[in-house]
Amino acid sequence: MGQGFPTLPPLNALKVFEAVTRHLNFRLAAEELGVTQGAVAQQIRGLESSLGLKLFERLPRTLALTAAGAGYAVSVRQAFELIDEATRALRPEPDHLTLSVTPTFASRWMLPRLPAFTAAWPDIDLRVLASERLVQFHHEGVDLAVRYGRPPFGAGLDATLLFSQSVLAVVSPDLLAGLGDPQDRDSFERYALLHDGHHLWPVFLSYLFPHNRLHHQHHLRFNQTALALEAAVSGQGIALTSPHFVENDLARGRLVPAFPQQMNVDAGWYLVSPHRPREHTSVQAVRAWLLEQIK
């Protein structure tokens, strides 16, 4: 009869350890696991005591893995991956994948492409969550996310560039015909500027008119780009957006560029996911499909 695994630490302590190695923060690990910060710290202290060595260095604002802790983290994460794969194989189900995207990305980029995705991958049950915040992947069951910004997006997360950000000003053709060419300063001041959560109008105006300080009087403010774009379509002003979000509107003539220039921004839209030694087949498929849409 086998002896089992007499030196194996408690699995709950290893689960807590794996979460802390990704966040390097007791509080964030506790939020993911749904326990208190004190419970996480206690589990780590108990694990270090049972192993007889330090796994983390306690720094003023964060944690750092010791050399022993870093090596142990790789092995523990691989072990959990193997257990997860074995469990999935034991009770096969349709491939479920949860993709978290921002509301504007969902409505302006993702939804028009969903029929093509379903046709290409009919066996993947795709769930799209629209949220502005970067989710807790493991705690909320999210497999892949699309977020705007610059990496890194967090400890233990991989980021792949989907497309770089450039900023285009768009307006409805009817409003353009009524108020005149916005490249003319007097005409431009007749337009309302439609703001979103990125607050790029001051930088964009400096880019367009580097030698003039404009004090524009007409503003409408929204918390999402999608809302500002709908306002632009209905003729309420000029909105700023990524060209990727108005491809259909430009093709159908619902919107036109207000200016010929586009402003490049040091940021982009990234595919973000937890670092894993081996990625599930469904995640690989969705990642490859999303990247293919940009080509």
N, C-alpha and C positions, 0 to 999 in steps of 0.2 A: 504494500500500500504506500502511495506517495506521501511525502511529508507536507504537501501544500507549499505555502510561501511564508515561512516563519519570520522572515526579515522585512516583509512588505509593510510599509506604514499604512495607517488608516486611509481608505480611498477618499473619504471626504476631505482629509487634510491635503491629499494630492490634488484634488479638484480645486481647492482654494489656492494652493500653490500655483497651479497652472494659470488661474485667472489673474493672480497678482503679477506673474511674470509678464503678462501682456500689458497690464496697466501701469506697473511700477508705482502703484498707489493703493493703499488699503481702502480708502473711501470708494474709489471707482470700482474696485473689485467687489466690495460689499454691495454696491448698487446693482451690479450685474447679477450677483448670486442671490440677492434678496435677503441679506442678513445684515447685522450691524457691523460697523467698522471694528468694534472691539472683538467680535467673534472671529473676524478674519485675522486680526493680529494675534489672537490666542491660538488659532489653528497653526499659524506660521511658527510661533514660539514653540508649540508642542512638537511640530515636525522637526525643527532645528534641534530640539532637545533629544528627540528619539534618534536622530541621525548623528548627533554629536559634532555638528559643525554649523557654521553660519551659511545661510543661503542668500541673505540680503545684507547690504550695507544701508543703514538708516541715515539718510541725508536730510538737510533742513526742510526741503520741499518735495522730495521724491525718494525713491528707493533705487538702489543699483544692485544688480546681481553680482555676487562674488564669482570667482572662477568656477568653484565647485557648483554654485547655484545655476550658472549659465549652462554648464554641461548637463546637469540634472534636468533642467527645464526642457532641453531638446528631447531627451529620452522620455520624459513623462508625457510631453505633448504627442510624441509618436505613439506611445502606448494607448493614449486615449483615442487617437485617430483609428488605431487598429480595432479597439473595442467598438467604436462607432460604426466602422465598416462591417464588422462581424454582425452587429445587431441589425443593421439595415438588410444584410444578406439573409438573416434568419427570418425576417418577416417582410418580404418584398412588397412594396407598395408603388403606386405611380410616382414618378419623380415630381416632388414638390419643390418649388424654388420661390423664395421671397426676395423681391428686388425693391429696395428703398430708393426713391428719387425725389427731387424737389417738385413742388406742385407745377411750376412752370415747365420743367423738363418733362413731366408726365403729360401735361395737356398739349404742349407745343411740339414736342419731339417724339415722345414715346407712343402716344395713342395712335397717331397716323400710321405707325409702323407695326402695330400689334397684329393686324391680319396677316402680314407677311411672316411674322414670327410664328404664329399659330400654324401656318401652312408648312413652315420649315421644321418645326418641332412639335408635332401634335401630341407627343407623349409627355411633354413637360407641362405640369400644372403650375402656371406662373401667377404669382400674387404680387401686385404692384402696390406699394405703400407710398403715399405722397406725404412728405414731411420735410421741413426745412432743417431740422436738427440732425446731427450725425448720431445714428441710433447706437444702442448697445447691442452689438451683433448677436452674441450668444444668448443674452438675457431675453431679447425680443424675437429670436428666431429668424434673424435676417441673414441671408446668404451673401448678398452682393448689394452695393449701394453706388449711386452716382451723386457726386458732390462737387460743388464749385469752390475753388480756392487754390491753395498751393500746398503740396505735401511738405512735411508729414502731417497726416490727419489724426494720428494717435499711435500709441505704443502697440506693437504687434499687428499693425495694419499695413497691407500692401496697397499701393496706388499705381494705376496705369492710366496714362493720359488718353482721354477719349478725343477731345479736340481743344485747341487753345482758344482763348477768348479774344475776340475782336468786337468792337462796338460800332454799330450802325444806327443812324438816326432814320426813323421811318415815319411816314405821314400818309394820310388818305389822299388819293388824287383829287377828290372833290375839294377838300380843304386847301390843298396846294393851289388849285385853280382859283379859289376864292380870295386867298390872302397873299398870293404872290410868292416869288422865289425866296426862300428863307436865307439864301446866301447873301441877299441884300439886307443890310443891317436894319433899315426901317421896316421892311417886310417881316423880318425875323421877329421883331419885337411885338408883332401882332399875334404871334402864336403862343399858346399855352405850352409849357414844358411839362411833360408827364413823367413824374419821378417814380422809381421803384425802390426796393430795399437795398440796391447796390450804391445809390447816391453818386452816380457817375457824371451828372450834368456839369458840375463845376469844372472837373478835369476835362471833360469833352469840350466845353466852351473855350477853355484855355488852349486846347489843341487846335480848335477851328480858328479862333481869333487871337493869336498869340500877342498881338500888339494893341489889342483893345480890351479894356476892362468893361464888361457888360453887366448892367444891373437890371436883369430881367424881372418884370413885374408879375407875370402870369404863370402860376404854378398849380398843378394838381398832383397830389401825392398818394401813392398806393404802396402796399407792403409786398406786392408780388409783381414780377415782370409781366405775367400773363394778364393781369388786370390792366396794367398800363397799355399793353398792346391792344386789348379789346377797346379801350378808350380811344386809341389812335385809329383803329378801324372805323369807329363810329364818328370820326371827325372832330375829336375834342382837343387835339394837339399833336405834338411830336414826341415820340417815345424812343428810348435807347434800348437796344437789344443785341443779342448775338444773331448773325445772319442765319444760323442753323434753326432758329426758332420762328423765322418768318418765311421760310422757303415757299410754302404753299400760298401765303398771302401775296408775296411778290409775283409768283407765277400766275396767279389769278387776277392780279391788278387791284387787289383790295388795299394794298399798301405799296408805296414807292419810296425810294431813298430820298430823304430830305436834303442830303449833302452827298457829293460823290466820295468823300473821304471816309475811311474806316479807321478807328483808333485801336491799336493793339494794346492789350492789357497783360501785365505779368501775372496771369492766373489762367485757369482752365477748368474744364469739366473732366473729372477723374472717376474711373471705376475703382471703388474701394472695397476691400474684403479682408477678413482676418488671415494672417499668414498661416498657411497649412503646408506640411510636407507634401501632401497629395490632395489635389482639389477634386471634389466630386464631379462626375461626368456631366451632370446637368449644369453646374456652375461653369465648367469649361465651355459648354455649348453656348450658354447665354453670353458669356464674356466674348467669345469669338464672333457671335452674331452681332453684338453691339458694335464691336470694332469694325466689322465688315460694312456696317451701314455708313461709316464715315468715308470710306474709300470712293 
